[in-house]
Amino acid sequence: MLHTLYTSPYSSSSLKLCLDYAQAPSAILLAEDAVVAAIEQGEWFLPLLSSNHRIYVLQEDVQARGLEGKIASEFELVDIKGFVCLTEQYVTQMKW
């Protein structure tokens, strides 16, 4: 399953709920304000890393927020084309 998150984990409980309820192995795509969760050594770095899910981060949103070079290398940056490929790969999807 592909879980797509759009809101910052600092203003919404969506990421926590997703991590609590998503069954491994799933894919989690962080987009829009949710990309801040992927900052290396940030508050959400270890929970994401230890989640046993594949973590993807939308590159355009990282750039739009000036976070280049701050995203943990353990997470995979994808562009819009990569996002489309993920939606094709994962038939079942959930938006948080």
Contacts in CASP RR format, 6 or more apart in sequence:
PFRMAT RR
TARGET T0000
AUTHOR 0000-0000-0000
METHOD contacts of the structure
MODEL  1
MLHTLYTSPYSSSSLKLCLDYAQAPSAILLAEDAVVAAIEQGEWFLPLLS
SNHRIYVLQEDVQARGLEGKIASEFELVDIKGFVCLTEQYVTQMKW
1 22 0 8 1.000
1 23 0 8 1.000
1 26 0 8 1.000
1 27 0 8 1.000
1 90 0 8 1.000
1 92 0 8 1.000
1 93 0 8 1.000
1 94 0 8 1.000
2 26 0 8 1.000
2 27 0 8 1.000
2 28 0 8 1.000
2 29 0 8 1.000
2 86 0 8 1.000
2 87 0 8 1.000
2 89 0 8 1.000
2 90 0 8 1.000
2 92 0 8 1.000
2 93 0 8 1.000
2 94 0 8 1.000
3 18 0 8 1.000
3 22 0 8 1.000
3 26 0 8 1.000
3 27 0 8 1.000
3 28 0 8 1.000
3 29 0 8 1.000
3 53 0 8 1.000
3 93 0 8 1.000
3 94 0 8 1.000
3 96 0 8 1.000
4 28 0 8 1.000
4 29 0 8 1.000
4 31 0 8 1.000
4 93 0 8 1.000
4 94 0 8 1.000
4 95 0 8 1.000
4 96 0 8 1.000
5 14 0 8 1.000
5 15 0 8 1.000
5 18 0 8 1.000
5 28 0 8 1.000
5 29 0 8 1.000
5 30 0 8 1.000
5 31 0 8 1.000
5 34 0 8 1.000
5 37 0 8 1.000
5 96 0 8 1.000
6 14 0 8 1.000
6 31 0 8 1.000
6 32 0 8 1.000
6 33 0 8 1.000
6 34 0 8 1.000
6 95 0 8 1.000
6 96 0 8 1.000
7 14 0 8 1.000
7 15 0 8 1.000
7 32 0 8 1.000
7 33 0 8 1.000
7 34 0 8 1.000
7 96 0 8 1.000
8 33 0 8 1.000
8 34 0 8 1.000
8 36 0 8 1.000
8 37 0 8 1.000
9 15 0 8 1.000
9 16 0 8 1.000
9 34 0 8 1.000
9 36 0 8 1.000
9 37 0 8 1.000
9 43 0 8 1.000
9 44 0 8 1.000
10 36 0 8 1.000
11 33 0 8 1.000
14 34 0 8 1.000
14 96 0 8 1.000
15 34 0 8 1.000
15 37 0 8 1.000
15 44 0 8 1.000
15 96 0 8 1.000
17 96 0 8 1.000
18 28 0 8 1.000
18 94 0 8 1.000
18 96 0 8 1.000
19 47 0 8 1.000
19 48 0 8 1.000
19 51 0 8 1.000
19 53 0 8 1.000
22 28 0 8 1.000
22 51 0 8 1.000
22 53 0 8 1.000
24 51 0 8 1.000
24 52 0 8 1.000
24 53 0 8 1.000
25 52 0 8 1.000
25 53 0 8 1.000
25 54 0 8 1.000
26 53 0 8 1.000
26 54 0 8 1.000
27 53 0 8 1.000
27 54 0 8 1.000
27 55 0 8 1.000
27 56 0 8 1.000
27 86 0 8 1.000
27 90 0 8 1.000
28 48 0 8 1.000
28 51 0 8 1.000
28 53 0 8 1.000
28 54 0 8 1.000
28 55 0 8 1.000
28 56 0 8 1.000
29 56 0 8 1.000
29 57 0 8 1.000
29 58 0 8 1.000
29 78 0 8 1.000
29 83 0 8 1.000
29 86 0 8 1.000
30 37 0 8 1.000
30 38 0 8 1.000
30 55 0 8 1.000
30 56 0 8 1.000
30 57 0 8 1.000
30 58 0 8 1.000
30 61 0 8 1.000
30 75 0 8 1.000
31 58 0 8 1.000
31 61 0 8 1.000
31 83 0 8 1.000
32 58 0 8 1.000
32 61 0 8 1.000
33 61 0 8 1.000
33 65 0 8 1.000
35 57 0 8 1.000
35 58 0 8 1.000
35 61 0 8 1.000
35 62 0 8 1.000
35 65 0 8 1.000
35 67 0 8 1.000
35 71 0 8 1.000
36 44 0 8 1.000
36 65 0 8 1.000
36 67 0 8 1.000
37 44 0 8 1.000
37 48 0 8 1.000
38 44 0 8 1.000
38 45 0 8 1.000
38 48 0 8 1.000
38 55 0 8 1.000
38 57 0 8 1.000
38 62 0 8 1.000
38 71 0 8 1.000
38 72 0 8 1.000
38 75 0 8 1.000
39 45 0 8 1.000
39 67 0 8 1.000
39 70 0 8 1.000
39 71 0 8 1.000
39 72 0 8 1.000
40 70 0 8 1.000
40 71 0 8 1.000
40 72 0 8 1.000
40 73 0 8 1.000
41 72 0 8 1.000
45 72 0 8 1.000
48 55 0 8 1.000
48 72 0 8 1.000
48 75 0 8 1.000
49 55 0 8 1.000
49 72 0 8 1.000
49 74 0 8 1.000
54 76 0 8 1.000
55 74 0 8 1.000
55 75 0 8 1.000
55 76 0 8 1.000
56 75 0 8 1.000
56 76 0 8 1.000
56 77 0 8 1.000
56 78 0 8 1.000
56 83 0 8 1.000
56 86 0 8 1.000
57 71 0 8 1.000
57 75 0 8 1.000
57 76 0 8 1.000
57 77 0 8 1.000
57 78 0 8 1.000
58 77 0 8 1.000
58 78 0 8 1.000
58 79 0 8 1.000
58 80 0 8 1.000
58 83 0 8 1.000
59 77 0 8 1.000
59 78 0 8 1.000
59 79 0 8 1.000
60 79 0 8 1.000
60 80 0 8 1.000
62 68 0 8 1.000
62 71 0 8 1.000
62 77 0 8 1.000
71 77 0 8 1.000
78 85 0 8 1.000
78 86 0 8 1.000
87 93 0 8 1.000
END
